[in-house]
């Protein structure tokens, strides 16, 4: 018997150890900031985000719950260097510790520029920045849509510049231009302007200006998001991007139809200067009037030169009148000859015409002659056929026909005797019996007969009903009012066609 050792170490269950580790981690690392490279991000169908943070020597799992994912300022992608803020905890199901993230930011401006360049190359490869996709701006838009913050100085600068140059109605779509949800609001505004129907309750703008004041790279990051760039590239309305100062460059600048260095410059691109436009129109009007005057003077000179070469109208009319009189005389002479020739031709044709009575007489003669020819042809044909029938009748001899009929009758009698010899009825005449069950099916084996089974026995001179007894014996008890089987007149005559199943010969017992 082995001795049981005792010691003072307490026992813990696996769950207790897991809870104790989880409590220790969460108590000592309530709020931490971890810098590392994102690896294998997984946006789960539940809405949660799972990924890993790694450096040269270690890896830590990270989880971001669904409610926090929607508040992140950037989309987590593989290879990004970020600083994650959260708390350290553990997952007892796999005995791993992890960081539960509350916020994520890029680790320095270098990481932002690297991400920006990678995103620019990706969108450029899709053709979103191609010059062939860019649309020309309208010369003088009826309505201008502006996407910007309603409280900043940008909208005031745009309105002031439009009023100075050429006042136009402006539709403002207020959005957040920085912070959480700014990119989604800007993209929704661009799509919203494009969704307006021409002639609707809210007028559809002819030009869109997306504007924001200057700021750091992080402040302008909303205009580098893919959702904004794709919305700008897909806009059917010409779009001007005016983000930041002249040195600031965002991805929406590449997708827009025109890039303005400042919001004020965007207003200058949108409309011309009214006074300059009016002066240009007046100058064009003067140039057009001078060109028309020069053209009229040139035409007048040409007409005067042509008029000097024309003859005197009265003399021209007199010459044409004399020429017309000569043509009239020639027409009268030609007219008389023409009608005389037509009259002669009509007389010649009238002499050659035949009267209807003469035509009927000629056709009657032709018909009678044709009938006579047809009659002779029919008589000759009937005569030939009659002679041919006589030759055929002469070739037939009654003796040959009689002999052929006799041979056919002998052959038919032989076949009848053969059929009668092969019939099962002749076998029944020699003492055999055909046994059938109630379904008129032939019974060919004794094993198929059971006690009390109703049977029908067919003899050569009739049928007798029977009931089978035990031991395979049959009883020929004749139920009333059936007569004895020896009386042929009371028995049922067998059918020439055999049993009811199609008239084929039945099997013999």
Secondary structure, 3 states (H helix, E strand, C coil): CCCCCCCCCCCCCHHHHHHHHHHHHHHHCCCEEEEEEEEEEEECCCCCEEEEEECCCCEEEEEECHHHHCCCCCCCCCCCEEEEEEEEEEECCCCEEEEEEEEEEECCHHHHHHHHHHHHHHHHHCCCCCHHHCCCCCCCCCEEEEEECCCCHHHHHHHHHHHHHCCCEEEEEECCCCCCCHHHHHHHHHHHHHHCCCCCCCCCCCEEEEEECCCCCCCCHHHHCHHHHHHHHHCCCCEEEEECCCCCCCHHHHHCCEECCCHHHHHHHHCCCHHHHHHHHHHHHHHHHHHHHHHHHHHHHHHHHHHHHCCCHHHHHHHHHHHHHHHHHHHHHHHHHHHHHHHHHHHHHHHCCCCHHHHHHHHHHHHHHHHHHHHHHHHHHHHHHHHHHHHHHHHCCHHHHHHHHHHHHHHHHHHHHHHHHHCHHHHHHCCCCEEECCCCCECCCHHHCCCCCEEEEECCCCEEEEEECHHHCEECCCCCCCCCCCCCCCCCCCCCCCCCCCCCCCCCC
